Amino acid sequence: VQLQAYGGGLVQPGGSLRLSCRASGRIFGINVMGWYRQAPGKERELVADITSRSITNYADSVKGRFTISRDSGVTVTLQMNSLEPEDTAVYYCNANTYSRENYWGQGTLVTVSS
């Protein structure tokens, strides 16, 4: 499975960004897709994920501000609203297969700053 992420960039506090990630390759085995992030000096953490049955899961810090969605099972989108400086991080797309294989995208930088 290959994951190609799009989006990211610089936004002012309170602004919005959308991240997208498209899977290719052995896509029929994908179960969960999601987004993780890693801020400088911190460990990588789950932001949100979504199963093949569209069951979603969010980190407490983004609930009510971020929305994850999935299209045709191969594209996952993270709509990020009301962004805060604390959301600044490199965001990574992730895919987990039914056979418990784990794949990562290349990472995309989100910077929230005035």
Contact map, one row per residue, 1 for C-alpha under 8 A:
111000000000000000000011111000000000000000000000000000000000000000000000000000000000000000000000000000100000000000
111100000000000000000011100000000000000000000000000000000000000000000000000000000000000000000000000000111000000000
111110000000000000001111000000000000000000000000000000000000000000000000000000000000000000001110000000111100000000
011111000000000000001110000000000000000000000000000000000000000000000000000000000000000000001000000000001100000000
001111100000000000111100000000000000000000000000000000000000000000000000000000000000000000011000000000001111000000
000111110000000000111000000000000000000000000000000000000000000000000000000000000000000000000000000000000001000000
000011111000000011110000000000000000000000000000000000000000000000000000000000000000000000000000000000000001000000
000001111100000011100000000000000000000000000000000000000000000000000000000000000000000000000000000000000001111000
000000111110000010000000000000000000000000000000000000000000000000000000000000000000000000000000000000000001111000
000000011111000000000000000000000000000000000000000000000000000000000000000000000000000000000000000000000000011110
000000001111101110000000000000000000000000000000000000000000000000000000000000000010000000000000000000000000011111
000000000111111000000000000000000000000000000000000000000000000000000000000000000010000000000000000000000000000111
000000000011111000000000000000000000000000000000000000000000000000000000000000000111100000000000000000000000000111
000000000001111100000000000000000000000000000000000000000000000000000000000000001111000000000000000000000000000000
000000000011111110000000000000000000000000000000000000000000000000000000000000001110000000000000000000000000000000
000000000010011111000000000000000000000000000000000000000000000000000000000000111110000000000000000000000000000000
000000111010001111100000000000000000000000000000000000000000000000000000000000111000000000000000000000000000000000
000000110000000111110000000000000000000000000000000000000000000000000000000011110000000000000000000000000000000000
000011110000000011111000000000000000000000000000000000000000000000000000000011110000000000000000000000000000000000
000011100000000001111100000000000000000000000000000000000000000000000000001111000000000000000000000000000000000000
001111000000000000111110000000000000000000000000000000000000000000000000001110000000000000001000000000001000000000
001110000000000000011111000000000000000000000000000000000000000000000000011100000000000000000000000000000000000000
111100000000000000001111101000000000000000000000000000000000000000000000011000000000000000000000000000000000000000
111000000000000000000111111000000000000000000000000000000000000000000000010000000000000000000000000000000000000000
110000000000000000000011111000000000000000000000000000000000000000000000000000000000000000000000000000000000000000
100000000000000000000001111111000000000000000000000000000000000000000000000000000000000000000000000000000000000000
100000000000000000000011111111000000000000000000000000000000000000000000110000000000000000000000000000000000000000
000000000000000000000000011111000000000000000000000000000000000000000000000000000000000000000000000000000000000000
000000000000000000000000011111100000000000000000000000000000000000000000000000000000000000000000111000000000000000
000000000000000000000000011111111000000000000000000100000000000000000000100000000000000000000011110000000000000000
000000000000000000000000000011111000000000000000001100000000000000000000000000000000000000000011110000000000000000
000000000000000000000000000001111100000000000000111100000000000000000000000000000000000000000011100000000000000000
000000000000000000000000000001111110000000000000111000000000000000000000000100000000000000001111000000000000000000
000000000000000000000000000000011111000000000111110000000000000000010000000100000000000000001110000000000000000000
000000000000000000000000000000001111100000000111100000000000000000000000000001000000000000111100000000000000000000
000000000000000000000000000000000111110000011111000000000000000000000000000000000000000000111100000000000000000000
000000000000000000000000000000000011111000011110000000000000000000000000000000000000000011110000000000000000000000
000000000000000000000000000000000001111101111000000000000000000000000000000000000000000011100000000000000000000000
000000000000000000000000000000000000111111110000000000000000000000000000000000000000000111000000000000000000000000
000000000000000000000000000000000000011111000000000000000000000000000000000000000000000010000000000000000000000000
000000000000000000000000000000000000001111100000000000000000000000000000000000000000000000000000000000000000000000
000000000000000000000000000000000000011111110000000000000000000000000000000000000000000000000000000000000000000000
000000000000000000000000000000000000011011111000000000000000000000000000000000000000000000000000000000000000000000
000000000000000000000000000000000001111001111100000000000000000000000000000000000000000000000000000000000000000000
000000000000000000000000000000000001110000111110000000000000000000000000000000000000000000000000000000000000000000
000000000000000000000000000000000111100000011111100000000110000000000000000000000000000000000000000000000000000000
000000000000000000000000000000000111100000001111100000000110010000000000000000000000000000000000000000000000000000
000000000000000000000000000000000111000000000111110000011110000000010000000000000000000000000000000000000000000000
000000000000000000000000000000011110000000000111111000011100000000010000000000000000000000000000000000000000000000
000000000000000000000000000000011100000000000001111111111000000000011100000000000000000000000000000000000000000000
000000000000000000000000000000111000000000000000111111110000000000000000000000000000000000000000000000000000000000
000000000000000000000000000001110000000000000000011111100000000000000000100000000000000000000000000000000000000000
000000000000000000000000000000000000000000000000011111100000000000000000000000000000000000000000000000000000000000
000000000000000000000000000000000000000000000000011111110000000000001100000000000000000000000000000000000000000000
000000000000000000000000000000000000000000000000011111111000000000000000000000000000000000000000000000000000000000
000000000000000000000000000000000000000000000001111001111100000000010000000000000000000000000000000000000000000000
000000000000000000000000000000000000000000000001110000111110000000000000000000000000000000000000000000000000000000
000000000000000000000000000000000000000000000111100000011111011000000000000000000000000000000000000000000000000000
000000000000000000000000000000000000000000000111000000001111111000000000000000000000000000000000000000000000000000
000000000000000000000000000000000000000000000000000000000111111000000000000000000000000000000000000000000000000000
000000000000000000000000000000000000000000000000000000000011111000000000000000000000000000000000000000000000000000
000000000000000000000000000000000000000000000010000000000111111111000000000000000000000000000000000000000000000000
000000000000000000000000000000000000000000000000000000000111111111000000000000000000000000000000000000000000000000
000000000000000000000000000000000000000000000000000000000000011111100000000000000000000000000000000000000000000000
000000000000000000000000000000000000000000000000000000000000011111100000000000011110000000000000000000000000000000
000000000000000000000000000000000000000000000000000000000000011111110000000001111000000000000000000000000000000000
000000000000000000000000000000000000000000000000000000000000000111111000000001110000000000000000000000000000000000
000000000000000000000000000000000100000000000001110000010000000001111100000111100000000000000000000000000000000000
000000000000000000000000000000000000000000000000010001000000000000111110000111000000000000000000000000000000000000
000000000000000000000000000000000000000000000000010001000000000000011111111110000000000000000000000000000000000000
000000000000000000000000000000000000000000000000000000000000000000001111111100000000000000000000000000000000000000
000000000000000000000000000000000000000000000000000000000000000000000111111000000000000000000000000000000000000000
000000000000000000000000001001000000000000000000000100000000000000000111111100000000000000000000000000000000000000
000000000000000000000111001000000000000000000000000000000000000000000111111100000000000000000000000000000000000000
000000000000000000011110000000000000000000000000000000000000000000000111111110000000000000000000000000000000000000
000000000000000000011100000000001100000000000000000000000000000000011110111111000000000000000000000000000000000000
000000000000000001111000000000000000000000000000000000000000000000011100001111100000000000000000000000000000000000
000000000000000001110000000000000010000000000000000000000000000001111000000111110000000000000000000000000000000000
000000000000000111100000000000000000000000000000000000000000000001110000000011111000000000000000000000000000000000
000000000000000111100000000000000000000000000000000000000000000011100000000001111110000000000000000000000000000000
000000000000011110000000000000000000000000000000000000000000000011000000000000111110000000000000000000000000000000
000000000000111100000000000000000000000000000000000000000000000010000000000000011111000000000000000000000000000000
000000000011111100000000000000000000000000000000000000000000000010000000000000011111101000000000000000000000000100
000000000000110000000000000000000000000000000000000000000000000000000000000000000111111100000000000000000000000100
000000000000100000000000000000000000000000000000000000000000000000000000000000000011111100000000000000000000001110
000000000000000000000000000000000000000000000000000000000000000000000000000000000001111100000000000000000000000100
000000000000000000000000000000000000000000000000000000000000000000000000000000000011111110000000000000000000011100
000000000000000000000000000000000000001000000000000000000000000000000000000000000001111111000000000000000000111100
000000000000000000000000000000000000111100000000000000000000000000000000000000000000001111100000000000000000111000
000000000000000000000000000000000000111000000000000000000000000000000000000000000000000111110000000000000011110000
000000000000000000000000000000000011110000000000000000000000000000000000000000000000000011111000000000000011110000
000010000000000000000000000000000011100000000000000000000000000000000000000000000000000001111100000000011111000000
001110000000000000001000000000001111000000000000000000000000000000000000000000000000000000111110000000011110000000
001000000000000000000000000000001111000000000000000000000000000000000000000000000000000000011111000001111000000000
001000000000000000000000000001111100000000000000000000000000000000000000000000000000000000001111100001110000000000
000000000000000000000000000001111000000000000000000000000000000000000000000000000000000000000111110111100000000000
000000000000000000000000000011110000000000000000000000000000000000000000000000000000000000000011111111000000000000
000000000000000000000000000011100000000000000000000000000000000000000000000000000000000000000001111110000000000000
000000000000000000000000000010000000000000000000000000000000000000000000000000000000000000000000111110000000000000
000000000000000000000000000000000000000000000000000000000000000000000000000000000000000000000001111111000000000000
000000000000000000000000000000000000000000000000000000000000000000000000000000000000000000000001111111100000000000
000000000000000000000000000000000000000000000000000000000000000000000000000000000000000000000111100111110000000000
111000000000000000000000000000000000000000000000000000000000000000000000000000000000000000000111000011111000000000
011000000000000000000000000000000000000000000000000000000000000000000000000000000000000000011110000001111100000000
011110000000000000001000000000000000000000000000000000000000000000000000000000000000000000011100000000111110000000
001110000000000000000000000000000000000000000000000000000000000000000000000000000000000000011000000000011111000000
000010000000000000000000000000000000000000000000000000000000000000000000000000000000000001111000000000001111100000
000011111000000000000000000000000000000000000000000000000000000000000000000000000000000001110000000000000111110000
000000011000000000000000000000000000000000000000000000000000000000000000000000000000000111100000000000000011111000
000000011110000000000000000000000000000000000000000000000000000000000000000000000000001111100000000000000001111100
000000011110000000000000000000000000000000000000000000000000000000000000000000000000101110000000000000000000111110
000000000111100000000000000000000000000000000000000000000000000000000000000000000011111100000000000000000000011111
000000000111100000000000000000000000000000000000000000000000000000000000000000000000100000000000000000000000001111
000000000011100000000000000000000000000000000000000000000000000000000000000000000000000000000000000000000000000111
